[in-house]
């Protein structure tokens, strides 16, 4: 049960990973897709040669379910360890690392079947079982027409708030993917971007997990730059983008650099009518985790450099190893009004499908 | 002639592009290499589909030589427009965009021949014709053994101060390239890294020049992270790295992020014995151009966030379109001691082969 202090947070947690197991999906899959998993023992191929960062792999050791199932795979356990313990008002599910249909670089037919199964499983087992939980639409993004059909099929569910795209090796601003944005906008869904596999930097995978992880903000910089200069937000003026699990300490640099380059080079992209930092302020938000250790002074300096305190939304990344606690991650003694924005109001204002009235603290 | 104010700068300009023409190299080339240029009209293939950013392509319009040759191709003109006008004490040549032997992704034999010819041409026509000019060793980096021979052949020239590597699509921390660093260290040469072609982000070239140019700091972040975590500076403790033409406003974020990740994940890279920010402070410097418009307060905040004012070295990028003037690029009213470091002392302390005594202002 949440303490008084905890329930005051009215926390909207923008990044929680519920964990799906392949066997969970079987009842939502038809053949031949089902048989690939049961008979061929198919799993999604990944490219991560790295040692896992912690003793429980990518998960918090204490988040493993007592019966041995992996962290994040049990709603009751998550309620106890996360939602009740932190006094979550809302948690947004962003999916498991594996399978991740949007991340599949081929066999989009299988990816589409998995995505549909994943969405059905998520609604039945999570979104409709806890009123605090909201979800992400998984799609086979490599085939945008099929992806659009899935968004239309499931996107109007009242608890689906965003379409999830991986960072990986896609450049999402490419016109090829625009039908996805059109469908998202039509369904009042945000785009949530989150890494899954390491991107190919300079034609190669990073050599270490620490290298990849250090460079996640660089990948976020690439995606934001690509989305903005490709004119995605001019074409879809209601579209919003949540950049998940990249932190925000790179954002002041990015805004300043984009503006400077726009002043110099805007004649190359005449469809962009505003300063890139203004496009970011209107259309893009950044989740906090993994938050570096920042003093209050440093934290406020970064906000000052962004020119607004409305771009950042708190996230825990539960149940992963580098989870940020809402009680420990932010620098101490921040102003209550600012904390309210970071923990709750910024996300509430950004996701049109979240309840707009703040819940009274119990 | 430099005014009194100008000569007080004692400017060490860490990024000047002298321009080579293919025909300039012919007398330094043997056959068959020479014939590929004369008979086959070979030029280095590039991948830049973009409109050029300014009316004179990548160059300042007023830097074109009056007789029609391209900007940067005439020493006398450069003296008048840059070295004398700004009162340069020292200028470090970083080479033309084309040909750029290190950037060649194949045909390393031709690249090696071009690199040698380029170095000989540079010494004869620039380094030995103006005492202010220092140079960069060009190599065919794709074949490290051949590159090492070129470093040994030419690297002891008293006016060669660094080995130039392009950003492009290489990951220079890879062990494959370590012989280059060993040879550079042995010859008291720095490594200078400068973009040439756009990197392949996520497996594709950026779609616009502005996208590429906005993301140059992201590419710098990748190279620094790659070099540090691969242990290059543990293996070659005297090696230094100058990151050229990426600016520095991304550096506070990068140092903080690397340190945070190192605290969490250092057991994956046990050969790294120090905080990454300490490795950066000892081994890496960043040239200023292209400098965003920063207020004095913003500029000093960034320096404060880096924890030292010794990481930044002024550069003009002459004769390119986004040239920074030493009289205009920095925020006004910086402290004289800080300006002295930025314009001169930081670079002097970093390049062991530059004259260590500051020249008396004339």
Interface residues (C-beta under 8 A of the other chain):
Chain A: X50 X51 X53 X168 X169 X170 X171 X173 X174 X199 X200 X201 X202 X203 X204 X206 X207 X208 X209 X210 X211 X213 X214 X215 X217 X218 X219 X221 X222 X225 X226 X229 X230 X247 X249 X250 X253 X256 X257 X258 X259 X260 X261 X262 X264 X265 X266 X268 X269 X290 X292 X293 X294 X298 X301 X305 X322
Chain B: X50 X51 X53 X168 X169 X170 X171 X173 X174 X199 X200 X201 X202 X203 X204 X206 X207 X208 X209 X210 X211 X213 X214 X215 X217 X218 X219 X221 X222 X225 X226 X229 X230 X247 X249 X250 X253 X256 X257 X258 X259 X260 X261 X262 X264 X265 X266 X268 X269 X290 X292 X293 X294 X298 X301 X305 X322
